[in-house]
Amino acid sequence: MTMKRMIVEIGMGTDLRGSDYTKAAVRALKDALWHNSLTIANAAGQGPENMFVHVLIGVPKPEAVDKNEIIGVLPYGKASVEVVQGGLEIMNDEGTNLTVIANAAAIVSLDLPGA
C-alpha cells in the first residue's frame, strides 16, 4: 500500500492580546478543520482512524508552539506536526501588546492499496 494525499485544508488563527503562539496555532487548525465533515476515509472503505494528518503551522516564533496541544485538536487519525517560520506579529501603537497570526494546513492522507 502507498500513502496518497487526499485533502488539504487551510486555516488562519489569531491571539489578539496574549502573544500566545500556541493559541493562535490551535485556532488556525480549528479554522481549517471545523468547516468540514471529512468522509474521504469512509468513501475509500476505511475508518477515520486510518487517516494520517500532517499539520503544518506557520508562526513568527515556531519554537513557541506546543506541538502536543496541536495534536490534541485532531478528532481522529494519526498525526504529525511541523511548525515553521511564517504568520505575522502586529504590535499595537503603544508598543505594549502583540497580536499573533498563525496559518495552518491540515494535509490528510490515506494508505491505499494500489495507489
C-alpha positions as CSV (number, residue, x, y, z in Angstrom):
1,M,0.0,0.0,0.0
2,T,1.0,3.6,-0.6
3,M,0.2,6.8,1.2
4,K,-1.9,9.0,-1.0
5,R,-2.7,12.7,-0.3
6,M,-6.4,13.1,-0.3
7,I,-7.2,16.6,1.2
8,V,-5.5,19.8,2.1
9,E,-7.4,22.2,4.4
10,I,-6.2,25.7,5.2
11,G,-6.9,27.9,8.2
12,M,-5.9,31.1,10.0
13,G,-6.0,31.8,13.7
14,T,-5.1,34.7,16.0
15,D,-4.3,35.6,19.6
16,L,-5.3,39.2,19.7
17,R,-3.9,40.2,23.1
18,G,-1.9,37.4,24.8
19,S,1.0,36.9,22.4
20,D,0.3,33.2,22.6
21,Y,1.7,31.4,19.6
22,T,0.2,28.0,20.5
23,K,-3.3,29.6,21.0
24,A,-3.1,31.2,17.5
25,A,-1.9,27.9,16.0
26,V,-4.7,25.9,17.6
27,R,-7.2,28.4,16.3
28,A,-5.7,28.2,12.8
29,L,-6.0,24.4,12.8
30,K,-9.6,24.5,14.1
31,D,-10.4,27.0,11.4
32,A,-9.1,24.5,8.8
33,L,-10.9,21.5,10.3
34,W,-14.2,22.8,11.7
35,H,-15.7,23.8,8.4
36,N,-15.7,20.2,7.1
37,S,-17.1,16.8,7.6
38,L,-14.4,14.6,6.2
39,T,-15.9,11.5,4.7
40,I,-13.0,10.6,2.4
41,A,-11.8,7.7,4.6
42,N,-15.3,6.1,4.6
43,A,-15.5,6.7,0.8
44,A,-12.2,4.8,0.4
45,G,-13.5,1.9,2.5
46,Q,-11.5,2.9,5.7
47,G,-12.4,4.3,9.0
48,P,-11.4,7.9,10.0
49,E,-8.9,6.4,12.5
50,N,-6.8,5.3,9.5
51,M,-6.3,8.9,8.2
52,F,-2.8,10.3,8.6
53,V,-2.9,14.1,9.2
54,H,0.2,16.1,8.7
55,V,-0.3,19.6,10.3
56,L,1.9,22.4,9.0
57,I,1.8,25.6,11.2
58,G,3.4,28.9,10.2
59,V,4.1,31.4,13.1
60,P,6.8,34.0,13.6
61,K,8.3,32.0,16.6
62,P,8.0,28.3,15.8
63,E,9.8,27.3,19.0
64,A,6.9,28.9,21.0
65,V,4.3,26.4,19.8
66,D,3.4,23.3,21.9
67,K,3.0,20.6,19.3
68,N,1.1,18.3,21.8
69,E,-1.7,20.9,22.0
70,I,-1.9,21.0,18.2
71,I,-2.2,17.2,18.1
72,G,-4.9,17.4,20.7
73,V,-7.1,19.3,18.3
74,L,-7.4,16.4,15.9
75,P,-10.6,14.3,16.5
76,Y,-9.1,11.1,15.0
77,G,-6.3,9.7,12.9
78,K,-2.6,9.6,13.2
79,A,-0.8,12.9,13.3
80,S,2.4,14.7,12.8
81,V,3.1,18.4,13.4
82,E,5.6,20.6,11.7
83,V,6.0,24.3,12.8
84,V,7.8,26.7,10.5
85,Q,8.6,30.3,10.3
86,G,5.5,32.2,9.0
87,G,2.4,34.1,10.1
88,L,2.5,37.7,11.4
89,E,3.1,39.7,14.6
90,I,1.4,43.1,14.8
91,M,2.4,45.5,17.6
92,N,-0.2,48.0,18.9
93,D,0.5,51.7,18.7
94,E,1.8,51.9,22.3
95,G,4.2,49.0,21.8
96,T,2.7,47.1,24.7
97,N,0.6,44.4,23.1
98,L,1.4,41.9,20.3
99,T,-1.2,40.2,18.1
100,V,-0.1,36.9,16.7
101,I,-1.4,35.5,13.4
102,A,-0.9,31.8,12.6
103,N,-1.5,29.8,9.4
104,A,-2.3,26.1,9.3
105,A,-2.6,23.4,6.7
106,A,-4.0,20.0,7.5
107,I,-2.8,17.5,4.9
108,V,-4.9,14.3,5.0
109,S,-3.5,11.1,3.5
110,L,-4.7,7.5,3.4
111,D,-2.7,4.3,2.9
112,L,-4.4,3.0,-0.2
113,P,-3.9,-0.4,-2.0
114,G,-2.6,0.0,-5.5
115,A,-2.2,3.8,-5.2
